Amino acid sequence: MKNKKFYLETYGCQMNEYDSHLVESLLTSAGFEKTEDEKGADIVILNTCSVRQHAEERALGRIRSISSAGKRQEIAVIGCMAQRMGDELLSVNSDVKYVLGTDSFYKIAEILESGNGSHIVDISCRDEPFDYESKPSGQSLSDYVTIMRGCDNFCSYCIVPYVRGRERCRPPERIVEEINRLDQNGRKEIWLLGQNVNSYKFDSMDFSALLGNVLENTEIPRIRFLTSHPKDFSQALIERMASDKRICKGIHLPMQSGSDAVLKKMNRKYTAGEYLDKIRKLREAISDVVITTDIIVGFPGESEDDFRRTLDMVEEIEYDSAFMFRYSVRSGTRAEKFGDDIPEEVKLERLDQLIRLQKRISEKKMAAQIGRLQTVLLERTAKQSAQDARGKNDGGLNVVARGGSKYLGEFADVEIKSSSYSTLVGEIAGRQE
């Protein structure tokens, strides 16, 4: 099947984006050709997500809608939904031929090259540490580097440990090698990825020490990481973040709920008070830190008092932004056994309250940036004007720089002149050398 064309589509999180890049590297190295024309592809590959029911429904609808348009066109379903559903996916569309789970996609070139005409379903799991080498592609200034896979937390609402397996960490020297390859290919910012990135442990090296190793052995200008679990967010990590300006001052720290009763039922392994203490220590060490979070409302058994505690926490912490969701049952999780006792209209009303509160806070926090000077990596032309450029500041906030298109691909100082709920707007004040 060499020289055949593949079309690759990705659903879900940054981990899936990284995996899709690995798939692209594996296939192009084996002689396959990537195409952006789905109809012209010999095989359509969908990298799927199972974190929420809606993500699966979107992917299933997409699989059903793919048409061969009169030519022999095969479908490969990979990733989390493939891991969870396995053989079931063969019946969704008669063109589905390959189903490869989260630990099996690395075999994709070998499987496609075999071309023996049979269906292949491989959702086997591995316990050994993973390490695949990807080749940088494209002209992006920012890229991902996965440092670990899997999760050992087993939050009661979460499917991830069942579809991505237990934690396996990557050797630090291989992480450094990949970052240096990306640096040499023009990247100026990398995201260290893991389902629970700050639980990284390889031999005696924890995540804080890994950051120190990356700082010492690479020259990449900006380092970010995602996602952190509050129970593993240590004082040593806070001090490491504060110690070097190359580590960006933005942190995503999912709270999920402000109620101890709900947190215990979620199996989050921290209390609201412990979470709040870590936020205070973080802000003491880094005064301008940007903090974002995830919150679920309507979890089984959540009372009005439980929900009020979440609102109180949000008001006290004042997140810069938040991803907010109403609870939906995920088949196969422990929370499935709790039932779904919060009426949908109550979930929606609570979610609306939370969104309105966070919107007010975000607008206030963004307005406080007016008049300040921000260092921004200008990544692309702004949608509204080809003369303007768009990028992120150190904390990860979106910034539009008026007249900044001449500085695309560079760091620039931007003086903030106005703001909205999600974007800062400013003017170029100088170029960073």
Protein Blocks (a to p, Z undefined) as FASTA:
>chain_A
ZZiacddddehjfklmmmmmmmmmmmmmnopacdfblklpmbdcddddfkbmklmmmmmm
mmmmpcfkhpacddddehjklmmnmmmmmmmpmklmbdcdfklmmmmmmmmmnonopacd
dfbdcfbdcddddddedjbfbdcddfbecjfklpakbcklmmnopaddddfklmmmmmmm
mmmnopabdcdddfblmlgcehjbcfklmmmmmmmmpcbfbdcdddddfklmcfklmmmm
mmpmklccbdcddekpacfklmmmnonopafklmmmmmmmmmmmmmmbccdddddehieh
iafklmmmmmmmmmmnopabdcdddddddehiaklmnopabcfklmmmmmmmmmmmmmmm
mmmmmmmmgopacddddfbdcfkbmkbccdddfkopacddehklmmgoiacddddfbdcf
kbccdddfbdcZZ
